[in-house]
């Protein structure tokens, strides 16, 4: 075997070890298209599997796009795997048909369907999927994302590992792979779609990068690759710092809602964009339509005043005083439930309300808003949704419309229909997390006292948000210097 080829194997092994790509699973499955990169990867991992003691498999996906050529690719990879005694699974996926059903482009549909196949294979064999991306792909991705107007993450290029996907050849160049395959006498298949100049990536590969090398510096492509690696380190450091920052910014979340401290989230536009990006992922949203143009627009409006805006894809963003709400739906507590001392009210996502008998507590004036002590007249206790037409008698005041009371107490708008209302008989005894009724306050004549507690994630989130949203923490209407 040529020394050069040994060097490539050492490069793959060193890169894999530095990113722990071989120590994740006992089985590695190569995504084998039959092209030069995946063919060399399969050959190299077969050699390394003997040394590193991992199981090797292959998976091929026939996208049913290129007709006879795709079938010939399938037959080619089948024969290679038989010759090398590598077990392989072949999947036929009708990408054109699926694209019509999903109303998506061919390329995007193919990506989605490949991902589905890879996830099934990884789960079936408890494996990772190895793909043949090279240093060339990193450079092409850098340029492609640069022209699209990306941030640090896009310019940082391709990551060695994303979930079940590993990429052991990111330090190899395609030219040295092709030379090595010729020296080994190993054939590969050329995908003619890689020559189609209708695709931007092909224009970058076959026209732009050769032009740069010829007219600027023959090492320009290597320099771009190094810059991308430096930006990758920058991205990693950024992620670590932003993790700490998010802890400062984050107030809590419930299903479909994430709440942030406005003063922290709006310190600067970059921080806001990174925090917003993380929130979208928490809400299960993709980032395809996420852009810093949108970030800048929302940042300016939220900085100036309380406002509600649509972000994209059904995501709304709202600032109310000292809080920012990012949400895909408005929470409503719609359950009716009776409560007894042995039977709490389970409100599902909105937590649980429990009652118990009590003496006059020593901490009657505790600041814990999730616990209330009331004088009980023996009437049935129940929890009901907010009914804005009902009347409530706040402590030391006169009876008012419940909606007016909730607004006056500055309960965040998004949570106003989610607050459980505790009734004793037909009167409101406690607006959970906010205030008890003057009609049920404890005094010297109180004979029966009960303790009511609201618990659960929503209760705790509501408590933090309610306290913070009505506090003194505020954002200046002037830009930070």
Secondary structure as a PSIPRED ss2 file (coil, helix, strand):
# PSIPRED VFORMAT (PSIPRED V4.0)

   1 X C   1.000  0.000  0.000
   2 X C   1.000  0.000  0.000
   3 X H   0.000  1.000  0.000
   4 X H   0.000  1.000  0.000
   5 X H   0.000  1.000  0.000
   6 X H   0.000  1.000  0.000
   7 X H   0.000  1.000  0.000
   8 X H   0.000  1.000  0.000
   9 X H   0.000  1.000  0.000
  10 X H   0.000  1.000  0.000
  11 X H   0.000  1.000  0.000
  12 X H   0.000  1.000  0.000
  13 X H   0.000  1.000  0.000
  14 X H   0.000  1.000  0.000
  15 X H   0.000  1.000  0.000
  16 X H   0.000  1.000  0.000
  17 X H   0.000  1.000  0.000
  18 X H   0.000  1.000  0.000
  19 X C   1.000  0.000  0.000
  20 X C   1.000  0.000  0.000
  21 X C   1.000  0.000  0.000
  22 X C   1.000  0.000  0.000
  23 X C   1.000  0.000  0.000
  24 X C   1.000  0.000  0.000
  25 X C   1.000  0.000  0.000
  26 X C   1.000  0.000  0.000
  27 X E   0.000  0.000  1.000
  28 X E   0.000  0.000  1.000
  29 X E   0.000  0.000  1.000
  30 X E   0.000  0.000  1.000
  31 X E   0.000  0.000  1.000
  32 X C   1.000  0.000  0.000
  33 X C   1.000  0.000  0.000
  34 X C   1.000  0.000  0.000
  35 X C   1.000  0.000  0.000
  36 X H   0.000  1.000  0.000
  37 X H   0.000  1.000  0.000
  38 X H   0.000  1.000  0.000
  39 X H   0.000  1.000  0.000
  40 X H   0.000  1.000  0.000
  41 X H   0.000  1.000  0.000
  42 X H   0.000  1.000  0.000
  43 X H   0.000  1.000  0.000
  44 X H   0.000  1.000  0.000
  45 X H   0.000  1.000  0.000
  46 X H   0.000  1.000  0.000
  47 X H   0.000  1.000  0.000
  48 X H   0.000  1.000  0.000
  49 X H   0.000  1.000  0.000
  50 X H   0.000  1.000  0.000
  51 X H   0.000  1.000  0.000
  52 X H   0.000  1.000  0.000
  53 X C   1.000  0.000  0.000
  54 X C   1.000  0.000  0.000
  55 X E   0.000  0.000  1.000
  56 X E   0.000  0.000  1.000
  57 X E   0.000  0.000  1.000
  58 X E   0.000  0.000  1.000
  59 X E   0.000  0.000  1.000
  60 X E   0.000  0.000  1.000
  61 X E   0.000  0.000  1.000
  62 X E   0.000  0.000  1.000
  63 X C   1.000  0.000  0.000
  64 X C   1.000  0.000  0.000
  65 X C   1.000  0.000  0.000
  66 X C   1.000  0.000  0.000
  67 X C   1.000  0.000  0.000
  68 X H   0.000  1.000  0.000
  69 X H   0.000  1.000  0.000
  70 X H   0.000  1.000  0.000
  71 X H   0.000  1.000  0.000
  72 X H   0.000  1.000  0.000
  73 X H   0.000  1.000  0.000
  74 X H   0.000  1.000  0.000
  75 X H   0.000  1.000  0.000
  76 X H   0.000  1.000  0.000
  77 X H   0.000  1.000  0.000
  78 X H   0.000  1.000  0.000
  79 X H   0.000  1.000  0.000
  80 X H   0.000  1.000  0.000
  81 X H   0.000  1.000  0.000
  82 X H   0.000  1.000  0.000
  83 X H   0.000  1.000  0.000
  84 X C   1.000  0.000  0.000
  85 X C   1.000  0.000  0.000
  86 X C   1.000  0.000  0.000
  87 X C   1.000  0.000  0.000
  88 X E   0.000  0.000  1.000
  89 X E   0.000  0.000  1.000
  90 X E   0.000  0.000  1.000
  91 X E   0.000  0.000  1.000
  92 X E   0.000  0.000  1.000
  93 X C   1.000  0.000  0.000
  94 X C   1.000  0.000  0.000
  95 X H   0.000  1.000  0.000
  96 X H   0.000  1.000  0.000
  97 X H   0.000  1.000  0.000
  98 X H   0.000  1.000  0.000
  99 X H   0.000  1.000  0.000
 100 X H   0.000  1.000  0.000
 101 X H   0.000  1.000  0.000
 102 X H   0.000  1.000  0.000
 103 X C   1.000  0.000  0.000
 104 X C   1.000  0.000  0.000
 105 X C   1.000  0.000  0.000
 106 X H   0.000  1.000  0.000
 107 X H   0.000  1.000  0.000
 108 X H   0.000  1.000  0.000
 109 X H   0.000  1.000  0.000
 110 X H   0.000  1.000  0.000
 111 X H   0.000  1.000  0.000
 112 X H   0.000  1.000  0.000
 113 X H   0.000  1.000  0.000
 114 X H   0.000  1.000  0.000
 115 X H   0.000  1.000  0.000
 116 X H   0.000  1.000  0.000
 117 X H   0.000  1.000  0.000
 118 X H   0.000  1.000  0.000
 119 X H   0.000  1.000  0.000
 120 X H   0.000  1.000  0.000
 121 X H   0.000  1.000  0.000
 122 X H   0.000  1.000  0.000
 123 X H   0.000  1.000  0.000
 124 X H   0.000  1.000  0.000
 125 X H   0.000  1.000  0.000
 126 X C   1.000  0.000  0.000
 127 X E   0.000  0.000  1.000
 128 X E   0.000  0.000  1.000
 129 X E   0.000  0.000  1.000
 130 X E   0.000  0.000  1.000
 131 X C   1.000  0.000  0.000
 132 X C   1.000  0.000  0.000
 133 X C   1.000  0.000  0.000
 134 X C   1.000  0.000  0.000
 135 X H   0.000  1.000  0.000
 136 X H   0.000  1.000  0.000
 137 X H   0.000  1.000  0.000
 138 X H   0.000  1.000  0.000
 139 X H   0.000  1.000  0.000
 140 X H   0.000  1.000  0.000
 141 X H   0.000  1.000  0.000
 142 X H   0.000  1.000  0.000
 143 X H   0.000  1.000  0.000
 144 X H   0.000  1.000  0.000
 145 X H   0.000  1.000  0.000
 146 X H   0.000  1.000  0.000
 147 X H   0.000  1.000  0.000
 148 X H   0.000  1.000  0.000
 149 X C   1.000  0.000  0.000
 150 X C   1.000  0.000  0.000
 151 X C   1.000  0.000  0.000
 152 X H   0.000  1.000  0.000
 153 X H   0.000  1.000  0.000
 154 X H   0.000  1.000  0.000
 155 X H   0.000  1.000  0.000
 156 X C   1.000  0.000  0.000
 157 X C   1.000  0.000  0.000
 158 X C   1.000  0.000  0.000
 159 X C   1.000  0.000  0.000
 160 X C   1.000  0.000  0.000
 161 X E   0.000  0.000  1.000
 162 X E   0.000  0.000  1.000
 163 X C   1.000  0.000  0.000
 164 X C   1.000  0.000  0.000
 165 X E   0.000  0.000  1.000
 166 X E   0.000  0.000  1.000
 167 X C   1.000  0.000  0.000
 168 X C   1.000  0.000  0.000
 169 X C   1.000  0.000  0.000
 170 X C   1.000  0.000  0.000
 171 X C   1.000  0.000  0.000
 172 X C   1.000  0.000  0.000
 173 X C   1.000  0.000  0.000
 174 X H   0.000  1.000  0.000
 175 X H   0.000  1.000  0.000
 176 X H   0.000  1.000  0.000
 177 X H   0.000  1.000  0.000
 178 X H   0.000  1.000  0.000
 179 X H   0.000  1.000  0.000
 180 X H   0.000  1.000  0.000
 181 X H   0.000  1.000  0.000
 182 X H   0.000  1.000  0.000
 183 X H   0.000  1.000  0.000
 184 X H   0.000  1.000  0.000
 185 X C   1.000  0.000  0.000
 186 X C   1.000  0.000  0.000
 187 X C   1.000  0.000  0.000
 188 X C   1.000  0.000  0.000
 189 X C   1.000  0.000  0.000
 190 X C   1.000  0.000  0.000
 191 X C   1.000  0.000  0.000
 192 X H   0.000  1.000  0.000
 193 X H   0.000  1.000  0.000
 194 X H   0.000  1.000  0.000
 195 X H   0.000  1.000  0.000
 196 X C   1.000  0.000  0.000
 197 X C   1.000  0.000  0.000
 198 X C   1.000  0.000  0.000
 199 X C   1.000  0.000  0.000
 200 X H   0.000  1.000  0.000
 201 X H   0.000  1.000  0.000
 202 X H   0.000  1.000  0.000
 203 X H   0.000  1.000  0.000
 204 X H   0.000  1.000  0.000
 205 X H   0.000  1.000  0.000
 206 X H   0.000  1.000  0.000
 207 X H   0.000  1.000  0.000
 208 X H   0.000  1.000  0.000
 209 X H   0.000  1.000  0.000
 210 X H   0.000  1.000  0.000
 211 X H   0.000  1.000  0.000
 212 X H   0.000  1.000  0.000
 213 X H   0.000  1.000  0.000
 214 X H   0.000  1.000  0.000
 215 X H   0.000  1.000  0.000
 216 X C   1.000  0.000  0.000
 217 X C   1.000  0.000  0.000
 218 X C   1.000  0.000  0.000
 219 X C   1.000  0.000  0.000
 220 X H   0.000  1.000  0.000
 221 X H   0.000  1.000  0.000
 222 X H   0.000  1.000  0.000
 223 X H   0.000  1.000  0.000
 224 X H   0.000  1.000  0.000
 225 X H   0.000  1.000  0.000
 226 X H   0.000  1.000  0.000
 227 X H   0.000  1.000  0.000
 228 X H   0.000  1.000  0.000
 229 X H   0.000  1.000  0.000
 230 X H   0.000  1.000  0.000
 231 X H   0.000  1.000  0.000
 232 X H   0.000  1.000  0.000
 233 X H   0.000  1.000  0.000
 234 X H   0.000  1.000  0.000
 235 X H   0.000  1.000  0.000
 236 X H   0.000  1.000  0.000
 237 X H   0.000  1.000  0.000
 238 X H   0.000  1.000  0.000
 239 X H   0.000  1.000  0.000
 240 X H   0.000  1.000  0.000
 241 X H   0.000  1.000  0.000
 242 X H   0.000  1.000  0.000
 243 X H   0.000  1.000  0.000
 244 X H   0.000  1.000  0.000
 245 X H   0.000  1.000  0.000
 246 X H   0.000  1.000  0.000
 247 X H   0.000  1.000  0.000
 248 X H   0.000  1.000  0.000
 249 X H   0.000  1.000  0.000
 250 X E   0.000  0.000  1.000
 251 X E   0.000  0.000  1.000
 252 X E   0.000  0.000  1.000
 253 X E   0.000  0.000  1.000
 254 X E   0.000  0.000  1.000
 255 X C   1.000  0.000  0.000
 256 X C   1.000  0.000  0.000
 257 X E   0.000  0.000  1.000
 258 X E   0.000  0.000  1.000
 259 X E   0.000  0.000  1.000
 260 X E   0.000  0.000  1.000
 261 X E   0.000  0.000  1.000
 262 X H   0.000  1.000  0.000
 263 X H   0.000  1.000  0.000
 264 X H   0.000  1.000  0.000
 265 X H   0.000  1.000  0.000
 266 X C   1.000  0.000  0.000
 267 X C   1.000  0.000  0.000
 268 X C   1.000  0.000  0.000
 269 X H   0.000  1.000  0.000
 270 X H   0.000  1.000  0.000
 271 X H   0.000  1.000  0.000
 272 X H   0.000  1.000  0.000
 273 X H   0.000  1.000  0.000
 274 X H   0.000  1.000  0.000
 275 X H   0.000  1.000  0.000
 276 X H   0.000  1.000  0.000
 277 X H   0.000  1.000  0.000
 278 X H   0.000  1.000  0.000
 279 X H   0.000  1.000  0.000
 280 X H   0.000  1.000  0.000
 281 X H   0.000  1.000  0.000
 282 X H   0.000  1.000  0.000
 283 X C   1.000  0.000  0.000
 284 X C   1.000  0.000  0.000
 285 X C   1.000  0.000  0.000
 286 X C   1.000  0.000  0.000
 287 X C   1.000  0.000  0.000
 288 X C   1.000  0.000  0.000
 289 X C   1.000  0.000  0.000
 290 X C   1.000  0.000  0.000
 291 X C   1.000  0.000  0.000
 292 X H   0.000  1.000  0.000
 293 X H   0.000  1.000  0.000
 294 X H   0.000  1.000  0.000
 295 X H   0.000  1.000  0.000
 296 X H   0.000  1.000  0.000
 297 X H   0.000  1.000  0.000
 298 X H   0.000  1.000  0.000
 299 X H   0.000  1.000  0.000
 300 X H   0.000  1.000  0.000
 301 X H   0.000  1.000  0.000
 302 X H   0.000  1.000  0.000
 303 X H   0.000  1.000  0.000
 304 X H   0.000  1.000  0.000
 305 X C   1.000  0.000  0.000
 306 X C   1.000  0.000  0.000
 307 X E   0.000  0.000  1.000
 308 X E   0.000  0.000  1.000
 309 X E   0.000  0.000  1.000
 310 X E   0.000  0.000  1.000
 311 X E   0.000  0.000  1.000
 312 X E   0.000  0.000  1.000
 313 X C   1.000  0.000  0.000
 314 X C   1.000  0.000  0.000
 315 X E   0.000  0.000  1.000
 316 X E   0.000  0.000  1.000
 317 X E   0.000  0.000  1.000
 318 X E   0.000  0.000  1.000
 319 X E   0.000  0.000  1.000
 320 X E   0.000  0.000  1.000
 321 X C   1.000  0.000  0.000
 322 X C   1.000  0.000  0.000
 323 X E   0.000  0.000  1.000
 324 X E   0.000  0.000  1.000
 325 X E   0.000  0.000  1.000
 326 X E   0.000  0.000  1.000
 327 X E   0.000  0.000  1.000
 328 X C   1.000  0.000  0.000
 329 X C   1.000  0.000  0.000
 330 X C   1.000  0.000  0.000
 331 X C   1.000  0.000  0.000
 332 X C   1.000  0.000  0.000
 333 X C   1.000  0.000  0.000
 334 X C   1.000  0.000  0.000
 335 X C   1.000  0.000  0.000
 336 X C   1.000  0.000  0.000
 337 X E   0.000  0.000  1.000
 338 X E   0.000  0.000  1.000
 339 X E   0.000  0.000  1.000
 340 X E   0.000  0.000  1.000
 341 X C   1.000  0.000  0.000
 342 X C   1.000  0.000  0.000
 343 X E   0.000  0.000  1.000
 344 X C   1.000  0.000  0.000
 345 X E   0.000  0.000  1.000
 346 X E   0.000  0.000  1.000
 347 X C   1.000  0.000  0.000
 348 X H   0.000  1.000  0.000
 349 X H   0.000  1.000  0.000
 350 X H   0.000  1.000  0.000
 351 X C   1.000  0.000  0.000
 352 X E   0.000  0.000  1.000
 353 X E   0.000  0.000  1.000
 354 X E   0.000  0.000  1.000
 355 X E   0.000  0.000  1.000
 356 X E   0.000  0.000  1.000
 357 X E   0.000  0.000  1.000
 358 X E   0.000  0.000  1.000
 359 X C   1.000  0.000  0.000
 360 X C   1.000  0.000  0.000
 361 X C   1.000  0.000  0.000
 362 X C   1.000  0.000  0.000
 363 X C   1.000  0.000  0.000
 364 X C   1.000  0.000  0.000
 365 X C   1.000  0.000  0.000
 366 X C   1.000  0.000  0.000
 367 X C   1.000  0.000  0.000
 368 X C   1.000  0.000  0.000
 369 X C   1.000  0.000  0.000
 370 X C   1.000  0.000  0.000
 371 X E   0.000  0.000  1.000
 372 X E   0.000  0.000  1.000
 373 X E   0.000  0.000  1.000
 374 X E   0.000  0.000  1.000
 375 X E   0.000  0.000  1.000
 376 X C   1.000  0.000  0.000
 377 X C   1.000  0.000  0.000
 378 X C   1.000  0.000  0.000
 379 X C   1.000  0.000  0.000
 380 X C   1.000  0.000  0.000
 381 X E   0.000  0.000  1.000
 382 X E   0.000  0.000  1.000
 383 X E   0.000  0.000  1.000
 384 X E   0.000  0.000  1.000
 385 X C   1.000  0.000  0.000
 386 X C   1.000  0.000  0.000
 387 X C   1.000  0.000  0.000
 388 X C   1.000  0.000  0.000
 389 X C   1.000  0.000  0.000
 390 X C   1.000  0.000  0.000
 391 X E   0.000  0.000  1.000
 392 X E   0.000  0.000  1.000
 393 X E   0.000  0.000  1.000
 394 X E   0.000  0.000  1.000
 395 X C   1.000  0.000  0.000
 396 X C   1.000  0.000  0.000
 397 X C   1.000  0.000  0.000
 398 X C   1.000  0.000  0.000
 399 X E   0.000  0.000  1.000
 400 X E   0.000  0.000  1.000
 401 X E   0.000  0.000  1.000
 402 X H   0.000  1.000  0.000
 403 X H   0.000  1.000  0.000
 404 X H   0.000  1.000  0.000
 405 X H   0.000  1.000  0.000
 406 X H   0.000  1.000  0.000
 407 X H   0.000  1.000  0.000
 408 X H   0.000  1.000  0.000
 409 X C   1.000  0.000  0.000
 410 X C   1.000  0.000  0.000
 411 X C   1.000  0.000  0.000
 412 X C   1.000  0.000  0.000
 413 X H   0.000  1.000  0.000
 414 X H   0.000  1.000  0.000
 415 X H   0.000  1.000  0.000
 416 X C   1.000  0.000  0.000
 417 X C   1.000  0.000  0.000
 418 X C   1.000  0.000  0.000
 419 X C   1.000  0.000  0.000
 420 X C   1.000  0.000  0.000
 421 X E   0.000  0.000  1.000
 422 X E   0.000  0.000  1.000
 423 X E   0.000  0.000  1.000
 424 X E   0.000  0.000  1.000
 425 X C   1.000  0.000  0.000
 426 X C   1.000  0.000  0.000
 427 X E   0.000  0.000  1.000
 428 X E   0.000  0.000  1.000
 429 X E   0.000  0.000  1.000
 430 X E   0.000  0.000  1.000
 431 X E   0.000  0.000  1.000
 432 X C   1.000  0.000  0.000
 433 X C   1.000  0.000  0.000
 434 X C   1.000  0.000  0.000
 435 X E   0.000  0.000  1.000
 436 X E   0.000  0.000  1.000
 437 X E   0.000  0.000  1.000
 438 X H   0.000  1.000  0.000
 439 X H   0.000  1.000  0.000
 440 X H   0.000  1.000  0.000
 441 X C   1.000  0.000  0.000
 442 X C   1.000  0.000  0.000
 443 X C   1.000  0.000  0.000
 444 X C   1.000  0.000  0.000
 445 X C   1.000  0.000  0.000
 446 X C   1.000  0.000  0.000
 447 X C   1.000  0.000  0.000
 448 X C   1.000  0.000  0.000
 449 X E   0.000  0.000  1.000
 450 X E   0.000  0.000  1.000
 451 X E   0.000  0.000  1.000
 452 X E   0.000  0.000  1.000
 453 X E   0.000  0.000  1.000
 454 X E   0.000  0.000  1.000
 455 X E   0.000  0.000  1.000
 456 X C   1.000  0.000  0.000
 457 X H   0.000  1.000  0.000
 458 X H   0.000  1.000  0.000
 459 X H   0.000  1.000  0.000
 460 X H   0.000  1.000  0.000
 461 X H   0.000  1.000  0.000
 462 X H   0.000  1.000  0.000
 463 X H   0.000  1.000  0.000
 464 X H   0.000  1.000  0.000
 465 X H   0.000  1.000  0.000
 466 X H   0.000  1.000  0.000
 467 X H   0.000  1.000  0.000
 468 X H   0.000  1.000  0.000
 469 X H   0.000  1.000  0.000
 470 X C   1.000  0.000  0.000
 471 X C   1.000  0.000  0.000
 472 X C   1.000  0.000  0.000
 473 X C   1.000  0.000  0.000
 474 X C   1.000  0.000  0.000
 475 X C   1.000  0.000  0.000
 476 X C   1.000  0.000  0.000
 477 X C   1.000  0.000  0.000
 478 X C   1.000  0.000  0.000
 479 X C   1.000  0.000  0.000
 480 X C   1.000  0.000  0.000
 481 X C   1.000  0.000  0.000
